[in-house]
């Protein structure tokens, strides 16, 4: 069996332990682990219509044939708009038809939409059943699948309804990334860069040196990037399981990114929006936290080297972005709040874990970052 990184994390608040396995061969480890220690008598594999035939159905067959487990598969239509209360209800109706009880475990196979949706179902079915995350995108591997956030959207508002529900395990097999379209693969690397900026300058330097191997989708480079990003995230979420403080640092670039997504009606992908968001919020950090201009140049150069944008070239004006930014969940008392770095690998700690800024500062940052 190929070498697989182990990054288990213990959450201080709930004292839950989540096993994390990263690398080529992680899926083989999952089959072996579920055979040896199944978290439920019934395993329900949940996936969207795109990923199900590629990865979910083959995994379900392996679990039946090799591990001898009782496995059912539930599929929902692919797309962000199906991360909804209606889809959640449809999945719950199917669970009821299957006779799923408290001895059921859900296995989410897919990207962030699947992980969030299946995770929310797991959090509320019989007041909580075990969840296994099998992420199939870079974003899901380094961010969405780890940390216990689950949710559905309410209209155009992302993740408005949800719960914290820590997974039993996360198995990130980089071999699954082979089926990702090039653009989606590239977009996911923005979250790896974000992790380096907020908590690991050594990872940032490694990315500067090794980005050609990542662009070439070399498995060893993919494994190192995913494991490095997860190391940063697990350190943060282990201390702040329910986002009451320090976990806010994970939102660097995301206040602007979510505004871009909303203002473009999700015409801009999440990964591209995060890349632009880091560029804009890096501008904010120059004035607010003393983030060195040289570090901002290095950040933008790395994003460009990975094929990611640093300025918005679509027809969305700053006024629309400001309106969207006002709805960010970090805001308090009418103030816009941002998670900003003070230097590469270190986040600002002034004013708690977020920095309050006036709208005019954001408008100026949009202008300097090339957002018209």
C-alpha beads as a LAMMPS data file, in Angstrom:
LAMMPS data file: protein, C-alpha beads

372 atoms
371 bonds

1 atom types
1 bond types

-500.0 500.0 xlo xhi
-500.0 500.0 ylo yhi
-500.0 500.0 zlo zhi

Masses

1 110.0

Atoms # bond

1 1 1 0.000 0.000 0.000
2 1 1 1.470 3.436 -0.955
3 1 1 2.660 5.771 1.788
4 1 1 -0.166 7.773 3.323
5 1 1 0.288 10.766 5.630
6 1 1 -1.567 10.645 8.942
7 1 1 -2.720 13.961 10.438
8 1 1 -5.124 13.048 13.214
9 1 1 -6.595 15.996 15.099
10 1 1 -8.141 16.140 18.575
11 1 1 -10.708 18.880 19.142
12 1 1 -10.352 20.470 22.555
13 1 1 -13.986 21.439 23.027
14 1 1 -15.697 18.172 22.075
15 1 1 -12.692 15.909 22.718
16 1 1 -13.459 14.266 19.402
17 1 1 -10.666 12.744 17.349
18 1 1 -10.781 12.912 13.566
19 1 1 -8.494 10.619 11.595
20 1 1 -7.045 12.301 8.499
21 1 1 -5.296 10.316 5.778
22 1 1 -3.634 12.055 2.826
23 1 1 -1.885 10.688 -0.243
24 1 1 -2.100 8.198 -3.076
25 1 1 -3.590 5.104 -1.503
26 1 1 -5.788 6.872 1.051
27 1 1 -8.849 5.246 -0.522
28 1 1 -7.309 1.799 0.010
29 1 1 -6.754 2.765 3.639
30 1 1 -10.399 3.804 3.920
31 1 1 -11.644 0.425 2.692
32 1 1 -9.350 -1.358 5.155
33 1 1 -10.332 0.923 8.058
34 1 1 -14.054 0.582 7.399
35 1 1 -13.728 -3.192 7.163
36 1 1 -11.895 -3.298 10.490
37 1 1 -13.907 -0.663 12.335
38 1 1 -17.131 0.318 10.547
39 1 1 -18.742 3.395 12.160
40 1 1 -22.197 2.069 11.291
41 1 1 -24.005 -1.138 10.318
42 1 1 -25.342 0.703 7.261
43 1 1 -23.048 2.930 5.205
44 1 1 -24.779 5.440 2.945
45 1 1 -22.525 6.897 0.268
46 1 1 -23.705 10.387 -0.763
47 1 1 -22.498 12.026 -3.967
48 1 1 -23.606 14.336 -6.756
49 1 1 -24.585 13.264 -10.251
50 1 1 -21.174 14.121 -11.707
51 1 1 -18.976 12.405 -9.125
52 1 1 -21.149 9.358 -8.393
53 1 1 -20.208 7.308 -11.489
54 1 1 -16.544 8.326 -11.263
55 1 1 -15.811 7.692 -7.602
56 1 1 -18.818 7.060 -5.343
57 1 1 -20.242 3.992 -7.069
58 1 1 -16.823 2.276 -7.458
59 1 1 -16.128 2.935 -3.773
60 1 1 -19.512 1.519 -2.786
61 1 1 -18.795 -1.634 -4.799
62 1 1 -15.424 -2.041 -3.101
63 1 1 -16.974 -1.652 0.333
64 1 1 -19.560 -4.326 -0.496
65 1 1 -17.290 -6.765 -2.297
66 1 1 -14.053 -6.404 -0.321
67 1 1 -15.208 -5.280 3.103
68 1 1 -18.542 -7.144 3.090
69 1 1 -20.445 -4.125 4.383
70 1 1 -24.039 -3.094 3.779
71 1 1 -23.799 -0.058 1.533
72 1 1 -26.375 2.126 -0.210
73 1 1 -25.745 5.068 -2.554
74 1 1 -27.703 8.328 -2.689
75 1 1 -27.180 10.836 -5.501
76 1 1 -28.360 14.425 -5.895
77 1 1 -28.081 16.863 -8.848
78 1 1 -24.673 18.513 -9.176
79 1 1 -24.243 22.240 -8.637
80 1 1 -24.090 24.900 -5.914
81 1 1 -27.806 25.700 -6.310
82 1 1 -28.635 22.180 -5.095
83 1 1 -26.917 22.790 -1.760
84 1 1 -30.343 23.627 -0.407
85 1 1 -32.938 22.734 2.179
86 1 1 -34.912 21.007 -0.558
87 1 1 -32.027 18.676 -1.461
88 1 1 -31.370 17.962 2.206
89 1 1 -35.023 17.021 2.686
90 1 1 -34.929 14.742 -0.360
91 1 1 -31.874 12.915 1.005
92 1 1 -33.552 12.553 4.392
93 1 1 -36.648 11.087 2.745
94 1 1 -34.444 8.497 1.064
95 1 1 -32.741 7.676 4.369
96 1 1 -36.155 7.082 5.898
97 1 1 -37.051 4.739 3.017
98 1 1 -33.832 2.811 3.660
99 1 1 -34.729 2.422 7.320
100 1 1 -31.581 4.284 8.363
101 1 1 -31.270 4.484 12.136
102 1 1 -28.663 5.636 14.603
103 1 1 -26.443 2.764 13.486
104 1 1 -26.029 4.451 10.074
105 1 1 -22.958 6.325 8.879
106 1 1 -22.775 8.663 5.888
107 1 1 -19.837 8.697 3.473
108 1 1 -19.606 11.982 1.541
109 1 1 -17.779 11.539 -1.784
110 1 1 -17.261 14.745 -3.719
111 1 1 -16.382 18.392 -3.474
112 1 1 -17.351 21.047 -0.987
113 1 1 -21.046 21.041 -1.888
114 1 1 -21.333 17.328 -1.213
115 1 1 -19.324 17.499 1.998
116 1 1 -21.350 20.411 3.360
117 1 1 -24.686 18.905 2.388
118 1 1 -24.046 15.316 3.478
119 1 1 -22.392 16.636 6.632
120 1 1 -25.481 18.635 7.559
121 1 1 -27.666 15.582 6.974
122 1 1 -25.335 13.545 9.211
123 1 1 -25.430 16.258 11.878
124 1 1 -29.221 16.206 12.123
125 1 1 -30.234 12.638 11.241
126 1 1 -31.295 11.068 14.534
127 1 1 -29.503 14.013 16.210
128 1 1 -26.194 13.050 14.676
129 1 1 -24.649 9.997 12.994
130 1 1 -21.010 9.362 11.980
131 1 1 -19.683 11.046 8.858
132 1 1 -16.767 10.032 6.641
133 1 1 -15.438 12.639 4.216
134 1 1 -13.892 11.505 0.915
135 1 1 -13.014 14.801 -0.823
136 1 1 -12.463 14.703 -4.580
137 1 1 -11.373 18.314 -5.221
138 1 1 -8.392 20.319 -4.007
139 1 1 -10.644 22.814 -2.193
140 1 1 -12.481 20.039 -0.392
141 1 1 -9.249 18.272 0.550
142 1 1 -7.504 21.283 2.057
143 1 1 -10.480 23.173 3.433
144 1 1 -14.106 22.085 3.183
145 1 1 -13.807 18.473 4.402
146 1 1 -11.882 19.308 7.581
147 1 1 -13.117 21.234 10.599
148 1 1 -16.717 20.135 10.985
149 1 1 -18.553 22.963 9.229
150 1 1 -21.717 21.741 7.489
151 1 1 -24.426 23.815 5.872
152 1 1 -26.867 24.519 3.092
153 1 1 -27.466 27.804 1.298
154 1 1 -30.525 29.997 1.721
155 1 1 -31.232 31.602 -1.625
156 1 1 -28.047 33.405 -2.644
157 1 1 -26.670 33.462 0.891
158 1 1 -24.058 30.748 1.269
159 1 1 -24.041 28.459 4.299
160 1 1 -26.780 30.336 6.161
161 1 1 -28.247 27.186 7.763
162 1 1 -25.911 24.580 9.217
163 1 1 -24.213 22.942 12.162
164 1 1 -20.803 21.882 13.413
165 1 1 -20.379 18.139 13.064
166 1 1 -16.876 16.650 13.175
167 1 1 -16.237 13.768 10.769
168 1 1 -15.202 10.316 11.928
169 1 1 -12.495 10.481 9.294
170 1 1 -11.226 12.374 6.249
171 1 1 -9.534 10.388 3.467
172 1 1 -7.913 12.622 0.846
173 1 1 -6.585 10.457 -1.977
174 1 1 -4.789 12.686 -4.472
175 1 1 -5.315 10.064 -7.190
176 1 1 -8.943 11.233 -7.267
177 1 1 -7.758 14.639 -8.488
178 1 1 -6.851 13.084 -11.842
179 1 1 -10.479 13.423 -12.950
180 1 1 -10.657 17.151 -12.132
181 1 1 -10.745 19.556 -15.080
182 1 1 -7.597 21.674 -15.255
183 1 1 -9.383 24.902 -14.333
184 1 1 -11.006 23.394 -11.253
185 1 1 -7.720 21.857 -10.140
186 1 1 -5.934 25.172 -10.537
187 1 1 -8.682 27.044 -8.673
188 1 1 -8.271 24.794 -5.651
189 1 1 -4.633 25.763 -5.257
190 1 1 -5.762 29.193 -4.022
191 1 1 -6.750 27.574 -0.715
192 1 1 -3.291 26.012 -0.422
193 1 1 -1.729 29.451 -0.890
194 1 1 -4.112 30.894 1.705
195 1 1 -3.046 28.271 4.232
196 1 1 0.610 29.141 3.667
197 1 1 -0.025 32.862 4.076
198 1 1 -1.941 32.529 7.327
199 1 1 0.252 30.015 9.102
200 1 1 3.292 28.507 7.375
201 1 1 5.925 30.648 5.686
202 1 1 7.980 27.500 4.987
203 1 1 5.047 26.115 2.996
204 1 1 4.838 29.417 1.111
205 1 1 8.538 29.213 0.191
206 1 1 8.053 25.583 -0.864
207 1 1 5.196 26.645 -3.135
208 1 1 7.374 29.349 -4.683
209 1 1 9.994 26.697 -5.505
210 1 1 7.713 23.810 -6.422
211 1 1 4.758 25.360 -8.235
212 1 1 5.768 23.822 -11.610
213 1 1 5.385 20.331 -10.120
214 1 1 1.983 21.268 -8.740
215 1 1 0.930 22.696 -12.084
216 1 1 2.065 19.412 -13.678
217 1 1 -0.112 17.557 -11.131
218 1 1 2.706 15.389 -9.845
219 1 1 1.294 13.137 -7.065
220 1 1 4.155 13.715 -4.626
221 1 1 3.794 17.490 -4.949
222 1 1 0.008 17.240 -4.594
223 1 1 0.348 15.139 -1.457
224 1 1 2.848 17.552 0.093
225 1 1 0.666 20.568 -0.740
226 1 1 -2.506 19.016 0.666
227 1 1 -0.762 17.740 3.789
228 1 1 0.915 21.108 4.371
229 1 1 -2.329 23.031 4.036
230 1 1 -4.157 20.588 6.290
231 1 1 -1.451 20.912 8.922
232 1 1 -2.194 24.642 9.115
233 1 1 -5.951 24.185 9.240
234 1 1 -5.937 21.431 11.852
235 1 1 -3.757 23.534 14.160
236 1 1 -6.315 26.321 13.987
237 1 1 -9.558 24.359 14.226
238 1 1 -8.339 22.091 17.028
239 1 1 -8.140 25.177 19.263
240 1 1 -11.314 26.863 18.018
241 1 1 -13.743 24.164 16.993
242 1 1 -16.839 26.379 16.749
243 1 1 -15.377 29.550 15.285
244 1 1 -15.584 31.669 18.416
245 1 1 -12.205 33.332 17.911
246 1 1 -8.955 32.298 16.273
247 1 1 -10.612 30.217 13.540
248 1 1 -11.529 33.479 11.809
249 1 1 -7.967 33.636 10.433
250 1 1 -8.987 30.936 7.954
251 1 1 -11.125 33.575 6.240
252 1 1 -8.220 35.551 4.778
253 1 1 -9.313 36.559 1.284
254 1 1 -12.803 35.242 1.833
255 1 1 -14.678 38.427 2.750
256 1 1 -13.922 39.821 -0.684
257 1 1 -14.221 36.378 -2.307
258 1 1 -17.742 35.825 -1.026
259 1 1 -18.677 39.329 -2.187
260 1 1 -17.320 38.549 -5.661
261 1 1 -19.248 35.287 -5.793
262 1 1 -22.497 36.950 -4.726
263 1 1 -22.108 40.005 -6.976
264 1 1 -21.294 37.799 -9.982
265 1 1 -24.171 35.428 -9.144
266 1 1 -21.506 32.721 -8.782
267 1 1 -20.173 33.364 -12.265
268 1 1 -16.707 33.584 -10.727
269 1 1 -15.486 30.293 -9.263
270 1 1 -14.659 30.092 -5.557
271 1 1 -10.954 29.490 -6.132
272 1 1 -10.573 32.448 -8.484
273 1 1 -12.592 34.622 -6.124
274 1 1 -10.323 33.659 -3.203
275 1 1 -7.218 34.495 -5.247
276 1 1 -8.591 37.932 -6.081
277 1 1 -9.780 38.281 -2.490
278 1 1 -6.273 37.669 -1.161
279 1 1 -4.885 40.278 -3.565
280 1 1 -7.447 42.881 -2.456
281 1 1 -7.209 42.042 1.237
282 1 1 -3.430 42.050 0.932
283 1 1 -3.799 45.686 -0.149
284 1 1 -5.944 46.315 2.919
285 1 1 -3.316 44.669 5.107
286 1 1 -0.559 46.973 3.815
287 1 1 -2.236 49.935 5.488
288 1 1 -3.985 48.196 8.376
289 1 1 -1.379 45.746 9.686
290 1 1 1.892 46.774 8.076
291 1 1 1.904 43.793 5.692
292 1 1 5.099 44.442 3.703
293 1 1 4.692 45.471 0.081
294 1 1 7.381 42.936 -0.846
295 1 1 5.284 40.166 0.700
296 1 1 2.229 41.312 -1.252
297 1 1 4.267 41.202 -4.461
298 1 1 5.408 37.661 -3.641
299 1 1 1.821 36.608 -2.922
300 1 1 0.571 37.977 -6.223
301 1 1 3.513 36.483 -8.128
302 1 1 2.792 33.032 -6.697
303 1 1 -0.904 33.267 -7.568
304 1 1 -0.065 34.281 -11.139
305 1 1 2.499 31.472 -11.404
306 1 1 -0.244 29.012 -10.429
307 1 1 -2.538 30.416 -13.124
308 1 1 -4.786 32.331 -10.728
309 1 1 -6.049 35.921 -11.112
310 1 1 -5.111 38.837 -8.880
311 1 1 -7.610 41.347 -10.314
312 1 1 -11.240 41.109 -11.329
313 1 1 -11.745 41.441 -15.069
314 1 1 -15.498 40.920 -15.145
315 1 1 -18.198 43.564 -15.298
316 1 1 -18.854 43.891 -11.579
317 1 1 -18.496 47.338 -10.077
318 1 1 -17.145 48.163 -6.649
319 1 1 -20.555 49.297 -5.411
320 1 1 -22.008 45.827 -5.963
321 1 1 -19.055 44.280 -4.165
322 1 1 -19.448 46.649 -1.217
323 1 1 -23.124 45.784 -0.919
324 1 1 -22.268 42.102 -0.849
325 1 1 -19.415 42.595 1.634
326 1 1 -21.787 44.239 4.118
327 1 1 -23.486 40.865 4.592
328 1 1 -20.345 38.993 5.658
329 1 1 -20.856 36.997 8.854
330 1 1 -17.675 38.391 10.470
331 1 1 -19.091 41.926 10.492
332 1 1 -20.138 43.368 13.832
333 1 1 -22.019 46.548 14.679
334 1 1 -22.048 47.713 11.083
335 1 1 -18.256 47.446 10.785
336 1 1 -16.537 45.550 7.973
337 1 1 -14.135 43.066 9.526
338 1 1 -11.284 41.217 7.838
339 1 1 -8.787 38.485 8.715
340 1 1 -5.506 40.043 7.585
341 1 1 -1.849 38.968 7.606
342 1 1 0.879 41.036 9.205
343 1 1 3.509 39.162 7.173
344 1 1 3.718 35.903 5.235
345 1 1 2.953 33.054 7.632
346 1 1 1.581 35.270 10.395
347 1 1 -1.845 36.810 10.926
348 1 1 -2.541 40.102 12.681
349 1 1 -3.731 39.785 16.264
350 1 1 -4.683 43.436 16.816
351 1 1 -8.352 43.868 17.748
352 1 1 -8.791 40.163 18.381
353 1 1 -8.451 38.025 15.270
354 1 1 -10.141 40.342 12.770
355 1 1 -9.498 43.956 11.834
356 1 1 -12.316 46.514 11.595
357 1 1 -12.102 48.852 8.587
358 1 1 -14.275 51.489 7.005
359 1 1 -15.867 50.953 3.608
360 1 1 -13.689 53.620 2.050
361 1 1 -10.618 51.547 2.855
362 1 1 -12.110 48.611 0.951
363 1 1 -13.054 50.865 -1.972
364 1 1 -9.486 52.159 -2.123
365 1 1 -8.123 48.594 -2.009
366 1 1 -10.416 47.603 -4.888
367 1 1 -9.048 50.490 -6.921
368 1 1 -5.396 49.731 -6.127
369 1 1 -5.901 46.027 -6.864
370 1 1 -7.419 46.771 -10.249
371 1 1 -11.099 46.158 -9.414
372 1 1 -13.065 48.830 -11.257

Bonds

1 1 1 2
2 1 2 3
3 1 3 4
4 1 4 5
5 1 5 6
6 1 6 7
7 1 7 8
8 1 8 9
9 1 9 10
10 1 10 11
11 1 11 12
12 1 12 13
13 1 13 14
14 1 14 15
15 1 15 16
16 1 16 17
17 1 17 18
18 1 18 19
19 1 19 20
20 1 20 21
21 1 21 22
22 1 22 23
23 1 23 24
24 1 24 25
25 1 25 26
26 1 26 27
27 1 27 28
28 1 28 29
29 1 29 30
30 1 30 31
31 1 31 32
32 1 32 33
33 1 33 34
34 1 34 35
35 1 35 36
36 1 36 37
37 1 37 38
38 1 38 39
39 1 39 40
40 1 40 41
41 1 41 42
42 1 42 43
43 1 43 44
44 1 44 45
45 1 45 46
46 1 46 47
47 1 47 48
48 1 48 49
49 1 49 50
50 1 50 51
51 1 51 52
52 1 52 53
53 1 53 54
54 1 54 55
55 1 55 56
56 1 56 57
57 1 57 58
58 1 58 59
59 1 59 60
60 1 60 61
61 1 61 62
62 1 62 63
63 1 63 64
64 1 64 65
65 1 65 66
66 1 66 67
67 1 67 68
68 1 68 69
69 1 69 70
70 1 70 71
71 1 71 72
72 1 72 73
73 1 73 74
74 1 74 75
75 1 75 76
76 1 76 77
77 1 77 78
78 1 78 79
79 1 79 80
80 1 80 81
81 1 81 82
82 1 82 83
83 1 83 84
84 1 84 85
85 1 85 86
86 1 86 87
87 1 87 88
88 1 88 89
89 1 89 90
90 1 90 91
91 1 91 92
92 1 92 93
93 1 93 94
94 1 94 95
95 1 95 96
96 1 96 97
97 1 97 98
98 1 98 99
99 1 99 100
100 1 100 101
101 1 101 102
102 1 102 103
103 1 103 104
104 1 104 105
105 1 105 106
106 1 106 107
107 1 107 108
108 1 108 109
109 1 109 110
110 1 110 111
111 1 111 112
112 1 112 113
113 1 113 114
114 1 114 115
115 1 115 116
116 1 116 117
117 1 117 118
118 1 118 119
119 1 119 120
120 1 120 121
121 1 121 122
122 1 122 123
123 1 123 124
124 1 124 125
125 1 125 126
126 1 126 127
127 1 127 128
128 1 128 129
129 1 129 130
130 1 130 131
131 1 131 132
132 1 132 133
133 1 133 134
134 1 134 135
135 1 135 136
136 1 136 137
137 1 137 138
138 1 138 139
139 1 139 140
140 1 140 141
141 1 141 142
142 1 142 143
143 1 143 144
144 1 144 145
145 1 145 146
146 1 146 147
147 1 147 148
148 1 148 149
149 1 149 150
150 1 150 151
151 1 151 152
152 1 152 153
153 1 153 154
154 1 154 155
155 1 155 156
156 1 156 157
157 1 157 158
158 1 158 159
159 1 159 160
160 1 160 161
161 1 161 162
162 1 162 163
163 1 163 164
164 1 164 165
165 1 165 166
166 1 166 167
167 1 167 168
168 1 168 169
169 1 169 170
170 1 170 171
171 1 171 172
172 1 172 173
173 1 173 174
174 1 174 175
175 1 175 176
176 1 176 177
177 1 177 178
178 1 178 179
179 1 179 180
180 1 180 181
181 1 181 182
182 1 182 183
183 1 183 184
184 1 184 185
185 1 185 186
186 1 186 187
187 1 187 188
188 1 188 189
189 1 189 190
190 1 190 191
191 1 191 192
192 1 192 193
193 1 193 194
194 1 194 195
195 1 195 196
196 1 196 197
197 1 197 198
198 1 198 199
199 1 199 200
200 1 200 201
201 1 201 202
202 1 202 203
203 1 203 204
204 1 204 205
205 1 205 206
206 1 206 207
207 1 207 208
208 1 208 209
209 1 209 210
210 1 210 211
211 1 211 212
212 1 212 213
213 1 213 214
214 1 214 215
215 1 215 216
216 1 216 217
217 1 217 218
218 1 218 219
219 1 219 220
220 1 220 221
221 1 221 222
222 1 222 223
223 1 223 224
224 1 224 225
225 1 225 226
226 1 226 227
227 1 227 228
228 1 228 229
229 1 229 230
230 1 230 231
231 1 231 232
232 1 232 233
233 1 233 234
234 1 234 235
235 1 235 236
236 1 236 237
237 1 237 238
238 1 238 239
239 1 239 240
240 1 240 241
241 1 241 242
242 1 242 243
243 1 243 244
244 1 244 245
245 1 245 246
246 1 246 247
247 1 247 248
248 1 248 249
249 1 249 250
250 1 250 251
251 1 251 252
252 1 252 253
253 1 253 254
254 1 254 255
255 1 255 256
256 1 256 257
257 1 257 258
258 1 258 259
259 1 259 260
260 1 260 261
261 1 261 262
262 1 262 263
263 1 263 264
264 1 264 265
265 1 265 266
266 1 266 267
267 1 267 268
268 1 268 269
269 1 269 270
270 1 270 271
271 1 271 272
272 1 272 273
273 1 273 274
274 1 274 275
275 1 275 276
276 1 276 277
277 1 277 278
278 1 278 279
279 1 279 280
280 1 280 281
281 1 281 282
282 1 282 283
283 1 283 284
284 1 284 285
285 1 285 286
286 1 286 287
287 1 287 288
288 1 288 289
289 1 289 290
290 1 290 291
291 1 291 292
292 1 292 293
293 1 293 294
294 1 294 295
295 1 295 296
296 1 296 297
297 1 297 298
298 1 298 299
299 1 299 300
300 1 300 301
301 1 301 302
302 1 302 303
303 1 303 304
304 1 304 305
305 1 305 306
306 1 306 307
307 1 307 308
308 1 308 309
309 1 309 310
310 1 310 311
311 1 311 312
312 1 312 313
313 1 313 314
314 1 314 315
315 1 315 316
316 1 316 317
317 1 317 318
318 1 318 319
319 1 319 320
320 1 320 321
321 1 321 322
322 1 322 323
323 1 323 324
324 1 324 325
325 1 325 326
326 1 326 327
327 1 327 328
328 1 328 329
329 1 329 330
330 1 330 331
331 1 331 332
332 1 332 333
333 1 333 334
334 1 334 335
335 1 335 336
336 1 336 337
337 1 337 338
338 1 338 339
339 1 339 340
340 1 340 341
341 1 341 342
342 1 342 343
343 1 343 344
344 1 344 345
345 1 345 346
346 1 346 347
347 1 347 348
348 1 348 349
349 1 349 350
350 1 350 351
351 1 351 352
352 1 352 353
353 1 353 354
354 1 354 355
355 1 355 356
356 1 356 357
357 1 357 358
358 1 358 359
359 1 359 360
360 1 360 361
361 1 361 362
362 1 362 363
363 1 363 364
364 1 364 365
365 1 365 366
366 1 366 367
367 1 367 368
368 1 368 369
369 1 369 370
370 1 370 371
371 1 371 372
